[in-house]
Amino acid sequence: MGGLYQVVFTGELQPDISAEQAARDFAAVFKVPEQKATELVFGRSEHVLKKEVDEANAQRYREVLEEIGLVVRVEPVGPRLSSATQAPEAEPEPAGARMPAETGRPANGEVTPRPKTAGPSGAEPPPINPYAPPAADLTPPAAASGGLLGAPRRLPAGQGWQWITCGFEHFRRAPGPWLGAVALFSLVTGLLGLIPVFGAIASGLLAPMLLGGLMLGAHRQREGRRFRFATLFDAFSGYGSRLAAVGGFYLIGALVIAVVLGLVMGVLMAGVLGTNPQAIEQQDPEALLRLLGPAMLLLLLVVMAFTIPLLMAYWFAPALVVLDGQRALEAMKLSFRGCLRNVLPFLVYGVGAMLLGLLALLPFVILLVLWPPAGHNPAQLYGYLPVFYVGLLLISPTIIASMYCSYRDIFHGAGPSR
């Protein structure tokens, strides 16, 4: 008595395997469109690749897929075969026919299993080729991946608060790993940011890579798996270059904004105070502030007009890269569109996040009110800073997880995940 088996891609990749390379190798070996292969690999969801084969051939499919870099499993399915309809067992794969990892193709051409016995009619059944295109549809199912990426939805204002409660639920289910991952995120990017110029650039490039790992961790939580501390680094393999490009585009945008603001400030200063440096130095500080008040308000509006669109383009980009396989620029364009179509929910979300921030910083404010620093002694204020940072750390996992919740709600129409 034999049985039928299926080969299932778990959504994971072998360690140190590039998702881009795995998709190219899959497309080349199984002769499928590269777009289909990319959707499958970057979908990061379970998917049946081969249905109803005997155990020997199922294991051979598994070996080929693992050589490509996919993590797969073989499991029994369907009714057991009777002796009259039992699928023939394949001979072991010939030596030297395995697919080299560096090429992703068989060394000696295609391997066709040869059956040991004939079928019930006496005719030899057709051989099963493990390099033939998988019989199953390669499009990731909506139930597992949230469906293929579509146009961002416009949602009601109340969804903004739902994203925050969804983010808190992610944090509540794994508080230790979330706190540890976010603390390391903040520590690494903060320390790099202290280094002039090069440190700030490194921090800007690294931040979306770490954020992408947290998006993968939140997605795994939604699928019922555990959030791990090490998930912070999971996006480095396969997505690192695209996420670094997201950071690069963000840094370029920030540089352009800084240049524009410098020019605007120079024009405003010249218009209000003139171009004589000595005249500016002779101005009374209070009078100078009164003169510059309207100019500073205008400058603030210019800052918001440039900075908010840049943040909109950045907000969903890491999630769109690691969960939908988007390239950096396309991800940032989609992120901007998703935010633009949901201005009202983001207003509610911003108010909710502000309330959380005030609540988290309340102990720090109480310390300042009850025991204010004496005179100009900064040492006491520095002693209060740990309370300030702990408050921020406690709300950061909720805010970061809420980014994933809003991504799913807007781009996959599944509602905030719990």
N, C-alpha and C positions, 0 to 999 in steps of 0.2 A: 504493500500500500504506500502510495506516495502522496504528496500534497502540493498545493499551489502556493507560491510565494510572491511577494512584491518587494521592490527595491524603493526605499524612501529616502529622499534627501532631507536631512534634519534642519536645514537652514544654516548650518555652521560650516566653517572651512577648517582645513587642517592648519596647525600652527605654522606661522611664517609663510602662508600662502597668500599671494595677492589676489584680491577678488577680480581685478581686471584680467589678470593672466588666466585665472580659473575659467572665467567666462569665455575668453578667446579659445582656450584649449577645448572646452566643452563644445563650442560651436564647430571647431575644426574636426574633432574626433567623431561627433555624432551627425555631422553634416546638417546642422540646423542654422537658421539665421542668427547672426551675432546679437541682434536686438533681443530675440527670445532668450538666448543664453544669458545675456546681461540682466534681463528682468528676473530670471530664475535665481541667479547667484546673488544679486543685490537685494532680492526680495526678502532674504533672511527668514523664510518661513518653510515649514514642512511641506513636502510635495512628493507625490508618488511619481517616480520616473519610469518604472517598468511594472506591469501588472501580469499576474497569472503565468509565471514561469516556474519550472521545477527548481529544486533547491540548488542543484549544481550550477545551472545557468544564472540563477539569482546571485550566487556567490561570485561568479565571474563578472557580472555587471558591477558588483560591489568593488571588486579589485580595480576595474578600469576607472570607475568614478573616484576612488580613493587616490589613484595615481594622478588624476587631474587636480585633486586637492579638496574634493567635497567630502564631508562627513555623512555617511549613509548607514542605513541599517536594513537588514533583511528580516521580514516578518511573514508568518503564514497568513494566508487569506483564503476565503471561500471554502467550498466543500472539498473533502479529500477525494482524490482520483481513485476510481476502481482499477482493478488489474487490467481490465480491457481498454481503459482509456488513459492509463498512466503515461505521463510524458517521459520520453527516453532520457536517460542520464547521459550527460556529455562527458567525453574523455577529458582528462586533465589538460590544461593549457600547455601547448608545446613550449619547451625551454627556449628562452630568448625572445618570446613573443610579447612579453610585458611591455607596457608603454613607458619609455624613459621619461623621468620627471622634467628633464630639460627641454624636451621637444613636445611633450604632450601627445605623441603619436606612437603607434606600435613600431618596434624596431624592425620586424620582419613582415610588415604588411598586416592586413586584416586577419583576424583569427576566427575561423568558423568551426564551432564545436561539431564533432562528428558523433552521431548517435550510435549507441552500441547495438540497439535492437530495432527492428522494424515495427511499424505501427500495426494495429489490429487488422488492417486490410492487406498486409503483406508488403505494402509499398513503404519505402523509406520516407519518414516525415521530413519536412523541410528543416534544415539546420537553423539554429538560433545564433545570430551574430551579435555579440555584445557591443559592437561598434555601430550598430544600426541605430537610426534615430529612435528615441524613446517613444513608445506607443502612447503614453499619456500626454495630455495637453500640458505644454510647458508654461502656460500663463499661471502665475501664482493665484490660488483661490482667494476670493474675497474674505472668506471666514477666517483665514489665517493671517493674511497680510494687510487686510483692510481694503483690498481691491487695488487695481492699477491707479496710478496717480491721475487725477482729473483736475479740472479747473477749480480753484478755491471757492468754497461756498460762502454765501453771505448769511450770517447767523444773527439771532436776536441779541439784544444788549445783555440780557440776563446770563448768557453763556459765559460772560467774562468771570462772574463769580464761581460758576461751575468748574472752570479751569483751575481755580485756586483750591477748591475743595477736593478736586481730583488729584492735584499735585500733593496735597497733604496726605491723601490716602496712600499714595505711592511711598511717601516718607514714613508713614505710620507702620507700614508692613515690613520695613527694613531700616529702622532708624540708625543702627550702628554703622552698617556699610555706607549708607547715604552720607552720614555726617563725616565719616572718615574720608570718603572720596571727595566730597566738596571741600573739606578742610585742606586736603593735599592740593586740590585744584587752586584754591586761593593762595596757599603758601608758595607754590611754584611760580604762578603768574605774578604774584606780588613781589617776590624776591627778584625775579627777572626785571620787573618794572623799575626797580631801584637803580639798575645799571643804566647809565646815560646812553641814549641812542640805540646801541645794539641790543641792550637788554629789553628795551621797549619794543623793538621790532620782533625779537624772539618771542616775547610774551604775546604779542598780537598774532603771530603765526601759530603758536602752540595752543592758545585758548580754544579755537574752534575744534582742534583735534581732541582735546580733553572733553569738550562739551559734546562732541559726537559720540564718545564712549558712554557718557551719561544718558544720551538719547537711546543708545542700544540697550543699556541696562533697564531703562524705563519700559522699552518695548518688550523685553523679555519678561518683565514683571506682568505685563498685560497678558502675555501668553501663559502665565502660570508658573514661570520659572523664577528662580531666586535672583535677587540683585546682589552682585558681588562687588567688593571693594575694588578688585582688579579690573572691573569693567571700565574703569576710568581710562584705561590704556587700550581697550579693545578696538578702537577706531584707527589706531596707528597702522595696522596691517590691512592693506587693501584700500583704505580711504585717506591715508595720510596726505598724499599729494593734493587731492581735491580740497580737503579741509584746510590745508595750508594755503591754497589759492584763495579760499574764502577769506582767511585772515589777511592775505596780501591785498585783496581788493578793498577790504575794510580799512587797512592802513593807508592805502592810496587815497581813499575817500576822506579819511581824517586829515591827511596832509593837505589835500585841496581845500578842505574847510578851513584849516589853520591859515593858509595863505590868503584866502578870501577875507577871513576875519581881520587879519593883519592889515590888509588894504583898506577895508571898511573903517577900521579904527583910526588909521592914519588920516583918511579923508575927513572923518568926523572931528578929530582933534584939530586938524588944520582949519576946518570951517568954524569951529567954536572958539578956538584960542589963537588962531593965526599960526604962522610958520616961524615965528621968532622964538627960539628956545629960551632966551633970557626972560622974555615976557611970561612964558609959562612957569619958569622957576620963581618969578616974583609974585605969582598969584598966591593969595591966602588959601590954605587947604580947604577950609569950609566953603569959601566962595568958588573954588575950583570944582568941588563936588556938586554945588548947586548948578553950575554951568554945564557940567557933564551929565547931570541926571537924565535929561531927555535923550541924550546921545547914548548913554549906557542902556536905556530901555530899548532903543532901536537896535543896539548891538545884540541885546539878548534875543530879540525877535529874529534877527538874522541867524544867530546861533541855532535857535530852534528850527528855523526853516530849512537849514542844511543838515542838522544832526538827526532829526527825527526820521527823514527818509532813509538815511544811512542805517540807522538802527532797525528800521522796518525791513530793509534788505538783508540784514544780518540775522534777524530773530529766528526764522525757521530754517535758514540755510544748512546748518549742521545736520538737522533731522532729515531734510530732503536729500542730502548727500548720502548718508549712511543707510537710510531706510527706503529710499526710492531710486538710488543710483544716479542722481542728477549730477551734472558737472557744476563747477563752482558758480559760474556766471548765470547759468540757467536757474540754479537753486536760489540765487539772490534775487533774480527777477521774479520768480514764483513767490518767494517770501514777501517781497514788496507788494505784489498783487494781493496776497492773502491778507496782509495787514490792512491794505487800503480798502478792501471790501468789508472790513470788520472794524471800522473806526469806533462805533458805539460799544461793542463788546470790549474793546481794548480800553475805552474810557472807564468802564465799570471795573475791568481788571486792574487798571492803574490805581483806582481809588481803593480797591481791596488790598492790593499789594502795599499801598501807603499805610493803611490801617494796621496791617501786619507788622510793618516796619516800626510804627510808633509803639505798638505793643511790645515788640522785641527789645526796643531801646528804652522802655520805661524804667527799668532798674538803673540804667546809666543816668537818666534825667533825674531820678530821685536822689542819687548820690550827689549830683551837682547842686541840687536845691538844698538838701539837708546839710551837706558838708562841702560847701564851695571852697575851691582852692584859695588859700590865704595869700593875699597880696598878689605878687607876680611870680609866685613859686610854681614852676611847671611840674615839679616832681610829683605832687599830689594828683595833678591831672593825668599824668602818665600812669599812675597807679590805677586810675579808673578805666584806662583804655582796654584792658582785658575784658571787662564787663561789656564794653561797647562791641568788641569783636565777637564775643560769645553770643550776644543778641543777634548780630547779623548772621552768624553761622547757623543759628537755630532756624531762621526763616529761609535761608538760601536753598536747602534741598526742596522745599515746597515750591519755591519760585521756579527752580530749574525743571522740576518734574512737571510743573504746570505748562512749561513750554512744550513738552511732549504732548500733553493732553490737548492743548489748543491746536497743535499740528494735526493730530488725528481728527479732531472735530472739524477743522476747516478743510483739510485736503482729502480725507477719506470718509467723511460723513458718517463716522461711527459713533459720534457722541463722545464725551469725555470718558476715558477708560477708567475702570476702578480695579 
